[in-house]
C-alpha cells in the first residue's frame, strides 16, 4: 500500500455519509465559515457533534471531488475560514485568499 492510499472501507463510507451530507448542507450557504463554525452549525441543525476537526478537512476534499470550489481565507493566528461555491467551467478547484483589511 502506498502512503497516501485510502484505507476507508465500505462501512467507513456508510458511517461517514451522514456527516458528509451535513457538512455540505451547512457549507452550501456560501458564507465564510471556520471549521468550528461548521461543527457548531451541524450540532445546532442536526443535534449531533461531528467527530474531530480533521474529519472536516476530509469532507471538504470530498466536496471538491463533487464539483465544489472550496476557498480558504487566513484569519490570522493559524485560523482559517472556508467558503464553498459550485465549480464553473474553467475555474480552479482550490483558491487561497489572504486576509485583507
Secondary structure, 3 states (H helix, E strand, C coil): CCCCCCCCCHHHHHHHHHHHHHHHHHHCCCCCEEHHHHHHHHHHHHCCCCCCHHHHHHHHHHHHHCCEEEEEEEEECCEEEEEEEECCCCCCCEEEECCCC
